[in-house]
Amino acid sequence: ITILGDLNINMLNTNNNKLIEFMNNFGFVNYVTKATRTMVFENGRISSTLIDIVLNNKNQILSSKVIECPFSDHDFVITTFQFKSTKKQ
């Protein structure tokens, strides 16, 4: 199972016990490890959060990368999957 998207739960904050509990209960790993949304406020304060995630519970993710987006405060998340062939030989 793969779950991906903007969950609006900051995975950089370890107080997200419900999502972490869900991940642990079902063997999910989040393959995004870098902030995916950065906001710069008028007062100069910067907020970085990891709210766009890629969860998988079967080690089918080869890699994930966060790339800056020039037109949004959300960055791009690029993920490479590895699937087994269902074609019978």
PyMOL Python script that loads the backbone (N, CA, C, O; Angstrom):
from pymol import cmd

cmd.read_pdbstr("""\
ATOM      1  N   ILE A   1       0.854  -1.173   0.000  1.00  0.00           N
ATOM      2  CA  ILE A   1       0.000   0.000   0.000  1.00  0.00           C
ATOM      3  C   ILE A   1       0.894   1.227   0.000  1.00  0.00           C
ATOM      4  O   ILE A   1       1.880   1.287   0.734  1.00  0.00           O
ATOM      5  N   THR A   2       0.546   2.202  -0.824  1.00  0.00           N
ATOM      6  CA  THR A   2       1.259   3.472  -0.858  1.00  0.00           C
ATOM      7  C   THR A   2       0.259   4.587  -0.589  1.00  0.00           C
ATOM      8  O   THR A   2      -0.809   4.642  -1.198  1.00  0.00           O
ATOM      9  N   ILE A   3       0.615   5.462   0.320  1.00  0.00           N
ATOM     10  CA  ILE A   3      -0.188   6.650   0.634  1.00  0.00           C
ATOM     11  C   ILE A   3       0.689   7.849   0.354  1.00  0.00           C
ATOM     12  O   ILE A   3       1.784   7.962   0.904  1.00  0.00           O
ATOM     13  N   LEU A   4       0.216   8.753  -0.503  1.00  0.00           N
ATOM     14  CA  LEU A   4       1.003   9.938  -0.768  1.00  0.00           C
ATOM     15  C   LEU A   4       0.103  11.147  -0.882  1.00  0.00           C
ATOM     16  O   LEU A   4      -1.060  11.049  -1.274  1.00  0.00           O
ATOM     17  N   GLY A   5       0.666  12.289  -0.530  1.00  0.00           N
ATOM     18  CA  GLY A   5      -0.095  13.525  -0.632  1.00  0.00           C
ATOM     19  C   GLY A   5       0.225  14.490   0.484  1.00  0.00           C
ATOM     20  O   GLY A   5       1.128  14.282   1.294  1.00  0.00           O
ATOM     21  N   ASP A   6      -0.555  15.555   0.491  1.00  0.00           N
ATOM     22  CA  ASP A   6      -0.432  16.618   1.486  1.00  0.00           C
ATOM     23  C   ASP A   6      -1.375  16.293   2.636  1.00  0.00           C
ATOM     24  O   ASP A   6      -2.581  16.517   2.541  1.00  0.00           O
ATOM     25  N   LEU A   7      -0.823  15.767   3.716  1.00  0.00           N
ATOM     26  CA  LEU A   7      -1.653  15.403   4.868  1.00  0.00           C
ATOM     27  C   LEU A   7      -1.793  16.530   5.883  1.00  0.00           C
ATOM     28  O   LEU A   7      -2.549  16.404   6.846  1.00  0.00           O
ATOM     29  N   ASN A   8      -1.071  17.636   5.677  1.00  0.00           N
ATOM     30  CA  ASN A   8      -1.088  18.764   6.613  1.00  0.00           C
ATOM     31  C   ASN A   8      -0.722  18.340   8.035  1.00  0.00           C
ATOM     32  O   ASN A   8      -1.200  18.924   9.008  1.00  0.00           O
ATOM     33  N   ILE A   9       0.114  17.337   8.144  1.00  0.00           N
ATOM     34  CA  ILE A   9       0.671  16.915   9.428  1.00  0.00           C
ATOM     35  C   ILE A   9       2.177  17.020   9.294  1.00  0.00           C
ATOM     36  O   ILE A   9       2.774  16.346   8.454  1.00  0.00           O
ATOM     37  N   ASN A  10       2.796  17.855  10.107  1.00  0.00           N
ATOM     38  CA  ASN A  10       4.230  18.095  10.001  1.00  0.00           C
ATOM     39  C   ASN A  10       5.019  16.916  10.561  1.00  0.00           C
ATOM     40  O   ASN A  10       5.055  16.700  11.772  1.00  0.00           O
ATOM     41  N   MET A  11       5.646  16.164   9.674  1.00  0.00           N
ATOM     42  CA  MET A  11       6.418  14.997  10.095  1.00  0.00           C
ATOM     43  C   MET A  11       7.764  15.375  10.714  1.00  0.00           C
ATOM     44  O   MET A  11       8.468  14.504  11.225  1.00  0.00           O
ATOM     45  N   LEU A  12       8.133  16.649  10.679  1.00  0.00           N
ATOM     46  CA  LEU A  12       9.341  17.096  11.374  1.00  0.00           C
ATOM     47  C   LEU A  12       9.063  17.299  12.858  1.00  0.00           C
ATOM     48  O   LEU A  12       9.993  17.441  13.652  1.00  0.00           O
ATOM     49  N   ASN A  13       7.793  17.314  13.234  1.00  0.00           N
ATOM     50  CA  ASN A  13       7.369  17.458  14.616  1.00  0.00           C
ATOM     51  C   ASN A  13       7.056  16.070  15.155  1.00  0.00           C
ATOM     52  O   ASN A  13       6.115  15.425  14.693  1.00  0.00           O
ATOM     53  N   THR A  14       7.821  15.610  16.113  1.00  0.00           N
ATOM     54  CA  THR A  14       7.645  14.256  16.635  1.00  0.00           C
ATOM     55  C   THR A  14       6.419  14.112  17.530  1.00  0.00           C
ATOM     56  O   THR A  14       6.178  13.026  18.056  1.00  0.00           O
ATOM     57  N   ASN A  15       5.644  15.167  17.718  1.00  0.00           N
ATOM     58  CA  ASN A  15       4.437  15.087  18.539  1.00  0.00           C
ATOM     59  C   ASN A  15       3.232  14.594  17.752  1.00  0.00           C
ATOM     60  O   ASN A  15       2.126  14.572  18.292  1.00  0.00           O
ATOM     61  N   ASN A  16       3.403  14.198  16.503  1.00  0.00           N
ATOM     62  CA  ASN A  16       2.302  13.703  15.682  1.00  0.00           C
ATOM     63  C   ASN A  16       2.062  12.229  15.971  1.00  0.00           C
ATOM     64  O   ASN A  16       2.237  11.373  15.104  1.00  0.00           O
ATOM     65  N   ASN A  17       1.663  11.952  17.188  1.00  0.00           N
ATOM     66  CA  ASN A  17       1.584  10.579  17.658  1.00  0.00           C
ATOM     67  C   ASN A  17       0.579   9.720  16.906  1.00  0.00           C
ATOM     68  O   ASN A  17       0.831   8.531  16.711  1.00  0.00           O
ATOM     69  N   LYS A  18      -0.551  10.274  16.474  1.00  0.00           N
ATOM     70  CA  LYS A  18      -1.576   9.477  15.790  1.00  0.00           C
ATOM     71  C   LYS A  18      -1.071   8.955  14.446  1.00  0.00           C
ATOM     72  O   LYS A  18      -1.275   7.783  14.128  1.00  0.00           O
ATOM     73  N   LEU A  19      -0.412   9.810  13.651  1.00  0.00           N
ATOM     74  CA  LEU A  19       0.111   9.357  12.365  1.00  0.00           C
ATOM     75  C   LEU A  19       1.266   8.377  12.568  1.00  0.00           C
ATOM     76  O   LEU A  19       1.340   7.360  11.878  1.00  0.00           O
ATOM     77  N   ILE A  20       2.152   8.667  13.490  1.00  0.00           N
ATOM     78  CA  ILE A  20       3.267   7.759  13.770  1.00  0.00           C
ATOM     79  C   ILE A  20       2.746   6.425  14.294  1.00  0.00           C
ATOM     80  O   ILE A  20       3.269   5.371  13.933  1.00  0.00           O
ATOM     81  N   GLU A  21       1.728   6.462  15.136  1.00  0.00           N
ATOM     82  CA  GLU A  21       1.103   5.230  15.641  1.00  0.00           C
ATOM     83  C   GLU A  21       0.499   4.425  14.477  1.00  0.00           C
ATOM     84  O   GLU A  21       0.660   3.206  14.417  1.00  0.00           O
ATOM     85  N   PHE A  22      -0.193   5.107  13.558  1.00  0.00           N
ATOM     86  CA  PHE A  22      -0.752   4.459  12.378  1.00  0.00           C
ATOM     87  C   PHE A  22       0.349   3.802  11.543  1.00  0.00           C
ATOM     88  O   PHE A  22       0.224   2.651  11.124  1.00  0.00           O
ATOM     89  N   MET A  23       1.429   4.554  11.311  1.00  0.00           N
ATOM     90  CA  MET A  23       2.545   4.029  10.524  1.00  0.00           C
ATOM     91  C   MET A  23       3.140   2.789  11.182  1.00  0.00           C
ATOM     92  O   MET A  23       3.399   1.791  10.510  1.00  0.00           O
ATOM     93  N   ASN A  24       3.354   2.850  12.481  1.00  0.00           N
ATOM     94  CA  ASN A  24       3.928   1.713  13.212  1.00  0.00           C
ATOM     95  C   ASN A  24       3.002   0.493  13.202  1.00  0.00           C
ATOM     96  O   ASN A  24       3.459  -0.641  13.057  1.00  0.00           O
ATOM     97  N   ASN A  25       1.701   0.736  13.356  1.00  0.00           N
ATOM     98  CA  ASN A  25       0.737  -0.369  13.393  1.00  0.00           C
ATOM     99  C   ASN A  25       0.666  -1.123  12.074  1.00  0.00           C
ATOM    100  O   ASN A  25       0.419  -2.329  12.067  1.00  0.00           O
ATOM    101  N   PHE A  26       0.878  -0.430  10.956  1.00  0.00           N
ATOM    102  CA  PHE A  26       0.714  -1.052   9.649  1.00  0.00           C
ATOM    103  C   PHE A  26       2.023  -1.172   8.871  1.00  0.00           C
ATOM    104  O   PHE A  26       2.010  -1.505   7.686  1.00  0.00           O
ATOM    105  N   GLY A  27       3.140  -0.905   9.522  1.00  0.00           N
ATOM    106  CA  GLY A  27       4.451  -1.105   8.911  1.00  0.00           C
ATOM    107  C   GLY A  27       4.816  -0.103   7.828  1.00  0.00           C
ATOM    108  O   GLY A  27       5.584  -0.426   6.922  1.00  0.00           O
ATOM    109  N   PHE A  28       4.274   1.116   7.909  1.00  0.00           N
ATOM    110  CA  PHE A  28       4.578   2.137   6.913  1.00  0.00           C
ATOM    111  C   PHE A  28       5.860   2.876   7.242  1.00  0.00           C
ATOM    112  O   PHE A  28       6.206   3.068   8.408  1.00  0.00           O
ATOM    113  N   VAL A  29       6.560   3.288   6.193  1.00  0.00           N
ATOM    114  CA  VAL A  29       7.750   4.127   6.301  1.00  0.00           C
ATOM    115  C   VAL A  29       7.484   5.361   5.452  1.00  0.00           C
ATOM    116  O   VAL A  29       6.956   5.252   4.346  1.00  0.00           O
ATOM    117  N   ASN A  30       7.849   6.546   5.968  1.00  0.00           N
ATOM    118  CA  ASN A  30       7.760   7.769   5.178  1.00  0.00           C
ATOM    119  C   ASN A  30       9.096   7.963   4.461  1.00  0.00           C
ATOM    120  O   ASN A  30      10.147   8.044   5.098  1.00  0.00           O
ATOM    121  N   TYR A  31       9.046   8.037   3.150  1.00  0.00           N
ATOM    122  CA  TYR A  31      10.262   8.142   2.351  1.00  0.00           C
ATOM    123  C   TYR A  31      10.665   9.580   2.062  1.00  0.00           C
ATOM    124  O   TYR A  31      11.675   9.811   1.398  1.00  0.00           O
ATOM    125  N   VAL A  32       9.905  10.543   2.542  1.00  0.00           N
ATOM    126  CA  VAL A  32      10.267  11.952   2.386  1.00  0.00           C
ATOM    127  C   VAL A  32      10.876  12.396   3.715  1.00  0.00           C
ATOM    128  O   VAL A  32      10.247  12.266   4.765  1.00  0.00           O
ATOM    129  N   THR A  33      12.095  12.917   3.667  1.00  0.00           N
ATOM    130  CA  THR A  33      12.810  13.243   4.901  1.00  0.00           C
ATOM    131  C   THR A  33      13.169  14.721   5.012  1.00  0.00           C
ATOM    132  O   THR A  33      13.754  15.143   6.010  1.00  0.00           O
ATOM    133  N   LYS A  34      12.826  15.502   4.006  1.00  0.00           N
ATOM    134  CA  LYS A  34      13.188  16.912   3.950  1.00  0.00           C
ATOM    135  C   LYS A  34      11.918  17.757   3.910  1.00  0.00           C
ATOM    136  O   LYS A  34      10.885  17.296   3.424  1.00  0.00           O
ATOM    137  N   ALA A  35      11.982  18.986   4.413  1.00  0.00           N
ATOM    138  CA  ALA A  35      10.827  19.881   4.396  1.00  0.00           C
ATOM    139  C   ALA A  35      10.272  20.031   2.979  1.00  0.00           C
ATOM    140  O   ALA A  35      11.029  20.144   2.015  1.00  0.00           O
ATOM    141  N   THR A  36       8.945  20.031   2.863  1.00  0.00           N
ATOM    142  CA  THR A  36       8.286  20.134   1.562  1.00  0.00           C
ATOM    143  C   THR A  36       7.512  21.439   1.401  1.00  0.00           C
ATOM    144  O   THR A  36       7.001  21.725   0.318  1.00  0.00           O
ATOM    145  N   ARG A  37       7.426  22.211   2.442  1.00  0.00           N
ATOM    146  CA  ARG A  37       6.742  23.514   2.365  1.00  0.00           C
ATOM    147  C   ARG A  37       7.526  24.522   3.187  1.00  0.00           C
ATOM    148  O   ARG A  37       7.774  24.314   4.374  1.00  0.00           O
ATOM    149  N   THR A  38       7.912  25.611   2.547  1.00  0.00           N
ATOM    150  CA  THR A  38       8.639  26.675   3.228  1.00  0.00           C
ATOM    151  C   THR A  38       7.926  27.979   2.988  1.00  0.00           C
ATOM    152  O   THR A  38       7.677  28.369   1.847  1.00  0.00           O
ATOM    153  N   MET A  39       7.601  28.649   4.069  1.00  0.00           N
ATOM    154  CA  MET A  39       6.923  29.940   3.982  1.00  0.00           C
ATOM    155  C   MET A  39       7.809  31.004   4.607  1.00  0.00           C
ATOM    156  O   MET A  39       8.373  30.800   5.682  1.00  0.00           O
ATOM    157  N   VAL A  40       7.930  32.147   3.927  1.00  0.00           N
ATOM    158  CA  VAL A  40       8.668  33.288   4.459  1.00  0.00           C
ATOM    159  C   VAL A  40       7.650  34.377   4.736  1.00  0.00           C
ATOM    160  O   VAL A  40       6.941  34.818   3.832  1.00  0.00           O
ATOM    161  N   PHE A  41       7.579  34.806   5.977  1.00  0.00           N
ATOM    162  CA  PHE A  41       6.608  35.811   6.388  1.00  0.00           C
ATOM    163  C   PHE A  41       7.191  37.208   6.249  1.00  0.00           C
ATOM    164  O   PHE A  41       8.403  37.379   6.126  1.00  0.00           O
ATOM    165  N   GLU A  42       6.304  38.213   6.270  1.00  0.00           N
ATOM    166  CA  GLU A  42       6.724  39.609   6.094  1.00  0.00           C
ATOM    167  C   GLU A  42       7.753  40.049   7.129  1.00  0.00           C
ATOM    168  O   GLU A  42       8.609  40.885   6.838  1.00  0.00           O
ATOM    169  N   ASN A  43       7.675  39.498   8.319  1.00  0.00           N
ATOM    170  CA  ASN A  43       8.622  39.871   9.374  1.00  0.00           C
ATOM    171  C   ASN A  43       9.955  39.138   9.244  1.00  0.00           C
ATOM    172  O   ASN A  43      10.837  39.300  10.088  1.00  0.00           O
ATOM    173  N   GLY A  44      10.108  38.322   8.175  1.00  0.00           N
ATOM    174  CA  GLY A  44      11.355  37.604   7.943  1.00  0.00           C
ATOM    175  C   GLY A  44      11.396  36.212   8.550  1.00  0.00           C
ATOM    176  O   GLY A  44      12.339  35.457   8.313  1.00  0.00           O
ATOM    177  N   ARG A  45      10.382  35.870   9.329  1.00  0.00           N
ATOM    178  CA  ARG A  45      10.331  34.534   9.946  1.00  0.00           C
ATOM    179  C   ARG A  45      10.112  33.484   8.854  1.00  0.00           C
ATOM    180  O   ARG A  45       9.336  33.698   7.923  1.00  0.00           O
ATOM    181  N   ILE A  46      10.796  32.361   8.979  1.00  0.00           N
ATOM    182  CA  ILE A  46      10.685  31.271   8.018  1.00  0.00           C
ATOM    183  C   ILE A  46      10.100  30.050   8.716  1.00  0.00           C
ATOM    184  O   ILE A  46      10.514  29.687   9.817  1.00  0.00           O
ATOM    185  N   SER A  47       9.129  29.424   8.053  1.00  0.00           N
ATOM    186  CA  SER A  47       8.520  28.206   8.564  1.00  0.00           C
ATOM    187  C   SER A  47       8.733  27.092   7.548  1.00  0.00           C
ATOM    188  O   SER A  47       8.335  27.218   6.390  1.00  0.00           O
ATOM    189  N   SER A  48       9.360  26.001   7.981  1.00  0.00           N
ATOM    190  CA  SER A  48       9.576  24.844   7.117  1.00  0.00           C
ATOM    191  C   SER A  48       8.880  23.642   7.727  1.00  0.00           C
ATOM    192  O   SER A  48       9.082  23.323   8.899  1.00  0.00           O
ATOM    193  N   THR A  49       8.056  22.975   6.921  1.00  0.00           N
ATOM    194  CA  THR A  49       7.332  21.800   7.398  1.00  0.00           C
ATOM    195  C   THR A  49       7.433  20.671   6.379  1.00  0.00           C
ATOM    196  O   THR A  49       7.621  20.907   5.185  1.00  0.00           O
ATOM    197  N   LEU A  50       7.305  19.460   6.863  1.00  0.00           N
ATOM    198  CA  LEU A  50       7.273  18.279   6.004  1.00  0.00           C
ATOM    199  C   LEU A  50       5.845  17.744   6.069  1.00  0.00           C
ATOM    200  O   LEU A  50       5.516  16.920   6.922  1.00  0.00           O
ATOM    201  N   ILE A  51       5.003  18.227   5.152  1.00  0.00           N
ATOM    202  CA  ILE A  51       3.591  17.842   5.176  1.00  0.00           C
ATOM    203  C   ILE A  51       3.171  17.050   3.943  1.00  0.00           C
ATOM    204  O   ILE A  51       2.053  16.538   3.896  1.00  0.00           O
ATOM    205  N   ASP A  52       4.034  16.941   2.956  1.00  0.00           N
ATOM    206  CA  ASP A  52       3.764  16.151   1.755  1.00  0.00           C
ATOM    207  C   ASP A  52       4.554  14.863   1.895  1.00  0.00           C
ATOM    208  O   ASP A  52       5.785  14.880   1.916  1.00  0.00           O
ATOM    209  N   ILE A  53       3.850  13.753   1.989  1.00  0.00           N
ATOM    210  CA  ILE A  53       4.515  12.510   2.369  1.00  0.00           C
ATOM    211  C   ILE A  53       4.339  11.412   1.330  1.00  0.00           C
ATOM    212  O   ILE A  53       3.447  11.473   0.484  1.00  0.00           O
ATOM    213  N   VAL A  54       5.204  10.408   1.408  1.00  0.00           N
ATOM    214  CA  VAL A  54       5.094   9.171   0.635  1.00  0.00           C
ATOM    215  C   VAL A  54       5.283   8.032   1.629  1.00  0.00           C
ATOM    216  O   VAL A  54       6.396   7.778   2.090  1.00  0.00           O
ATOM    217  N   LEU A  55       4.195   7.352   1.954  1.00  0.00           N
ATOM    218  CA  LEU A  55       4.247   6.213   2.874  1.00  0.00           C
ATOM    219  C   LEU A  55       4.115   4.926   2.071  1.00  0.00           C
ATOM    220  O   LEU A  55       3.327   4.848   1.128  1.00  0.00           O
ATOM    221  N   ASN A  56       4.889   3.921   2.453  1.00  0.00           N
ATOM    222  CA  ASN A  56       4.794   2.614   1.798  1.00  0.00           C
ATOM    223  C   ASN A  56       5.108   1.549   2.833  1.00  0.00           C
ATOM    224  O   ASN A  56       5.930   1.763   3.724  1.00  0.00           O
ATOM    225  N   ASN A  57       4.446   0.392   2.715  1.00  0.00           N
ATOM    226  CA  ASN A  57       4.677  -0.672   3.698  1.00  0.00           C
ATOM    227  C   ASN A  57       5.263  -1.951   3.091  1.00  0.00           C
ATOM    228  O   ASN A  57       5.243  -3.001   3.733  1.00  0.00           O
ATOM    229  N   LYS A  58       5.784  -1.875   1.862  1.00  0.00           N
ATOM    230  CA  LYS A  58       6.360  -3.070   1.243  1.00  0.00           C
ATOM    231  C   LYS A  58       7.726  -2.809   0.621  1.00  0.00           C
ATOM    232  O   LYS A  58       8.152  -3.579  -0.240  1.00  0.00           O
ATOM    233  N   ASN A  59       8.418  -1.765   1.019  1.00  0.00           N
ATOM    234  CA  ASN A  59       9.749  -1.447   0.492  1.00  0.00           C
ATOM    235  C   ASN A  59       9.774  -1.352  -1.032  1.00  0.00           C
ATOM    236  O   ASN A  59      10.727  -1.798  -1.671  1.00  0.00           O
ATOM    237  N   GLN A  60       8.723  -0.769  -1.610  1.00  0.00           N
ATOM    238  CA  GLN A  60       8.643  -0.608  -3.062  1.00  0.00           C
ATOM    239  C   GLN A  60       9.193   0.734  -3.534  1.00  0.00           C
ATOM    240  O   GLN A  60       9.197   1.010  -4.734  1.00  0.00           O
ATOM    241  N   ILE A  61       9.652   1.562  -2.616  1.00  0.00           N
ATOM    242  CA  ILE A  61      10.166   2.883  -2.965  1.00  0.00           C
ATOM    243  C   ILE A  61      11.679   2.798  -3.093  1.00  0.00           C
ATOM    244  O   ILE A  61      12.374   2.419  -2.151  1.00  0.00           O
ATOM    245  N   LEU A  62      12.175   3.153  -4.263  1.00  0.00           N
ATOM    246  CA  LEU A  62      13.625   3.170  -4.463  1.00  0.00           C
ATOM    247  C   LEU A  62      14.230   4.465  -3.958  1.00  0.00           C
ATOM    248  O   LEU A  62      15.294   4.458  -3.340  1.00  0.00           O
ATOM    249  N   SER A  63      13.544   5.599  -4.222  1.00  0.00           N
ATOM    250  CA  SER A  63      14.063   6.885  -3.760  1.00  0.00           C
ATOM    251  C   SER A  63      12.963   7.933  -3.800  1.00  0.00           C
ATOM    252  O   SER A  63      11.991   7.804  -4.544  1.00  0.00           O
ATOM    253  N   SER A  64      13.127   8.958  -3.001  1.00  0.00           N
ATOM    254  CA  SER A  64      12.260  10.136  -3.022  1.00  0.00           C
ATOM    255  C   SER A  64      13.147  11.357  -2.904  1.00  0.00           C
ATOM    256  O   SER A  64      14.168  11.343  -2.216  1.00  0.00           O
ATOM    257  N   LYS A  65      12.742  12.408  -3.584  1.00  0.00           N
ATOM    258  CA  LYS A  65      13.535  13.630  -3.594  1.00  0.00           C
ATOM    259  C   LYS A  65      12.590  14.824  -3.553  1.00  0.00           C
ATOM    260  O   LYS A  65      11.511  14.796  -4.144  1.00  0.00           O
ATOM    261  N   VAL A  66      13.004  15.868  -2.852  1.00  0.00           N
ATOM    262  CA  VAL A  66      12.242  17.111  -2.779  1.00  0.00           C
ATOM    263  C   VAL A  66      12.955  18.147  -3.640  1.00  0.00           C
ATOM    264  O   VAL A  66      14.153  18.383  -3.479  1.00  0.00           O
ATOM    265  N   ILE A  67      12.205  18.766  -4.558  1.00  0.00           N
ATOM    266  CA  ILE A  67      12.760  19.760  -5.477  1.00  0.00           C
ATOM    267  C   ILE A  67      11.967  21.055  -5.327  1.00  0.00           C
ATOM    268  O   ILE A  67      10.736  21.041  -5.329  1.00  0.00           O
ATOM    269  N   GLU A  68      12.669  22.157  -5.200  1.00  0.00           N
ATOM    270  CA  GLU A  68      12.027  23.454  -5.022  1.00  0.00           C
ATOM    271  C   GLU A  68      11.107  23.787  -6.193  1.00  0.00           C
ATOM    272  O   GLU A  68      11.453  23.561  -7.352  1.00  0.00           O
ATOM    273  N   CYS A  69       9.940  24.322  -5.876  1.00  0.00           N
ATOM    274  CA  CYS A  69       8.964  24.729  -6.884  1.00  0.00           C
ATOM    275  C   CYS A  69       8.971  26.258  -6.974  1.00  0.00           C
ATOM    276  O   CYS A  69       8.826  26.926  -5.950  1.00  0.00           O
ATOM    277  N   PRO A  70       9.136  26.826  -8.168  1.00  0.00           N
ATOM    278  CA  PRO A  70       9.237  28.278  -8.297  1.00  0.00           C
ATOM    279  C   PRO A  70       7.907  29.024  -8.185  1.00  0.00           C
ATOM    280  O   PRO A  70       7.908  30.249  -8.069  1.00  0.00           O
ATOM    281  N   PHE A  71       6.767  28.314  -8.218  1.00  0.00           N
ATOM    282  CA  PHE A  71       5.482  29.010  -8.239  1.00  0.00           C
ATOM    283  C   PHE A  71       4.540  28.630  -7.090  1.00  0.00           C
ATOM    284  O   PHE A  71       3.365  28.996  -7.107  1.00  0.00           O
ATOM    285  N   SER A  72       5.046  27.907  -6.105  1.00  0.00           N
ATOM    286  CA  SER A  72       4.222  27.495  -4.973  1.00  0.00           C
ATOM    287  C   SER A  72       5.075  27.429  -3.720  1.00  0.00           C
ATOM    288  O   SER A  72       6.298  27.314  -3.797  1.00  0.00           O
ATOM    289  N   ASP A  73       4.417  27.502  -2.549  1.00  0.00           N
ATOM    290  CA  ASP A  73       5.162  27.328  -1.299  1.00  0.00           C
ATOM    291  C   ASP A  73       5.347  25.844  -0.971  1.00  0.00           C
ATOM    292  O   ASP A  73       6.064  25.503  -0.030  1.00  0.00           O
ATOM    293  N   HIS A  74       4.705  24.961  -1.743  1.00  0.00           N
ATOM    294  CA  HIS A  74       4.944  23.520  -1.644  1.00  0.00           C
ATOM    295  C   HIS A  74       5.992  23.141  -2.682  1.00  0.00           C
ATOM    296  O   HIS A  74       5.939  23.603  -3.822  1.00  0.00           O
ATOM    297  N   ASP A  75       6.936  22.304  -2.290  1.00  0.00           N
ATOM    298  CA  ASP A  75       7.937  21.812  -3.230  1.00  0.00           C
ATOM    299  C   ASP A  75       7.409  20.568  -3.937  1.00  0.00           C
ATOM    300  O   ASP A  75       6.427  19.965  -3.504  1.00  0.00           O
ATOM    301  N   PHE A  76       8.067  20.194  -5.022  1.00  0.00           N
ATOM    302  CA  PHE A  76       7.749  18.953  -5.720  1.00  0.00           C
ATOM    303  C   PHE A  76       8.337  17.791  -4.933  1.00  0.00           C
ATOM    304  O   PHE A  76       9.419  17.905  -4.357  1.00  0.00           O
ATOM    305  N   VAL A  77       7.621  16.679  -4.912  1.00  0.00           N
ATOM    306  CA  VAL A  77       8.143  15.442  -4.344  1.00  0.00           C
ATOM    307  C   VAL A  77       8.175  14.425  -5.484  1.00  0.00           C
ATOM    308  O   VAL A  77       7.145  14.104  -6.076  1.00  0.00           O
ATOM    309  N   ILE A  78       9.365  13.929  -5.777  1.00  0.00           N
ATOM    310  CA  ILE A  78       9.555  12.958  -6.851  1.00  0.00           C
ATOM    311  C   ILE A  78       9.911  11.624  -6.212  1.00  0.00           C
ATOM    312  O   ILE A  78      10.790  11.545  -5.354  1.00  0.00           O
ATOM    313  N   THR A  79       9.218  10.583  -6.642  1.00  0.00           N
ATOM    314  CA  THR A  79       9.423   9.262  -6.048  1.00  0.00           C
ATOM    315  C   THR A  79       9.595   8.220  -7.147  1.00  0.00           C
ATOM    316  O   THR A  79       8.883   8.237  -8.152  1.00  0.00           O
ATOM    317  N   THR A  80      10.541   7.322  -6.945  1.00  0.00           N
ATOM    318  CA  THR A  80      10.764   6.214  -7.864  1.00  0.00           C
ATOM    319  C   THR A  80      10.287   4.931  -7.191  1.00  0.00           C
ATOM    320  O   THR A  80      10.721   4.593  -6.089  1.00  0.00           O
ATOM    321  N   PHE A  81       9.392   4.228  -7.865  1.00  0.00           N
ATOM    322  CA  PHE A  81       8.830   2.984  -7.346  1.00  0.00           C
ATOM    323  C   PHE A  81       9.491   1.787  -8.015  1.00  0.00           C
ATOM    324  O   PHE A  81       9.989   1.884  -9.136  1.00  0.00           O
ATOM    325  N   GLN A  82       9.491   0.664  -7.317  1.00  0.00           N
ATOM    326  CA  GLN A  82       9.925  -0.609  -7.884  1.00  0.00           C
ATOM    327  C   GLN A  82       8.767  -1.588  -7.715  1.00  0.00           C
ATOM    328  O   GLN A  82       8.382  -1.929  -6.596  1.00  0.00           O
ATOM    329  N   PHE A  83       8.223  -2.029  -8.837  1.00  0.00           N
ATOM    330  CA  PHE A  83       7.117  -2.979  -8.787  1.00  0.00           C
ATOM    331  C   PHE A  83       7.558  -4.314  -9.356  1.00  0.00           C
ATOM    332  O   PHE A  83       8.367  -4.370 -10.282  1.00  0.00           O
ATOM    333  N   LYS A  84       7.021  -5.388  -8.794  1.00  0.00           N
ATOM    334  CA  LYS A  84       7.282  -6.700  -9.344  1.00  0.00           C
ATOM    335  C   LYS A  84       6.339  -6.915 -10.527  1.00  0.00           C
ATOM    336  O   LYS A  84       5.189  -6.476 -10.514  1.00  0.00           O
ATOM    337  N   SER A  85       6.839  -7.584 -11.522  1.00  0.00           N
ATOM    338  CA  SER A  85       6.046  -7.879 -12.699  1.00  0.00           C
ATOM    339  C   SER A  85       4.969  -8.894 -12.351  1.00  0.00           C
ATOM    340  O   SER A  85       5.236  -9.876 -11.658  1.00  0.00           O
ATOM    341  N   THR A  86       3.753  -8.660 -12.830  1.00  0.00           N
ATOM    342  CA  THR A  86       2.676  -9.617 -12.619  1.00  0.00           C
ATOM    343  C   THR A  86       2.524 -10.530 -13.826  1.00  0.00           C
ATOM    344  O   THR A  86       1.678 -11.424 -13.836  1.00  0.00           O
ATOM    345  N   LYS A  87       3.340 -10.301 -14.833  1.00  0.00           N
ATOM    346  CA  LYS A  87       3.308 -11.094 -16.058  1.00  0.00           C
ATOM    347  C   LYS A  87       3.924 -12.457 -15.794  1.00  0.00           C
ATOM    348  O   LYS A  87       5.039 -12.555 -15.282  1.00  0.00           O
ATOM    349  N   LYS A  88       3.197 -13.506 -16.145  1.00  0.00           N
ATOM    350  CA  LYS A  88       3.720 -14.864 -15.951  1.00  0.00           C
ATOM    351  C   LYS A  88       4.677 -15.192 -17.065  1.00  0.00           C
ATOM    352  O   LYS A  88       4.412 -14.914 -18.235  1.00  0.00           O
ATOM    353  N   GLN A  89       5.804 -15.791 -16.692  1.00  0.00           N
ATOM    354  CA  GLN A  89       6.857 -16.140 -17.656  1.00  0.00           C
ATOM    355  C   GLN A  89       6.549 -17.445 -18.337  1.00  0.00           C
ATOM    356  O   GLN A  89       7.323 -17.898 -19.180  1.00  0.00           O
TER     357      GLN A  89
END
""", "prot")
cmd.dss("prot")
cmd.show_as("cartoon", "prot")
cmd.util.cbc("prot")
cmd.orient("prot")
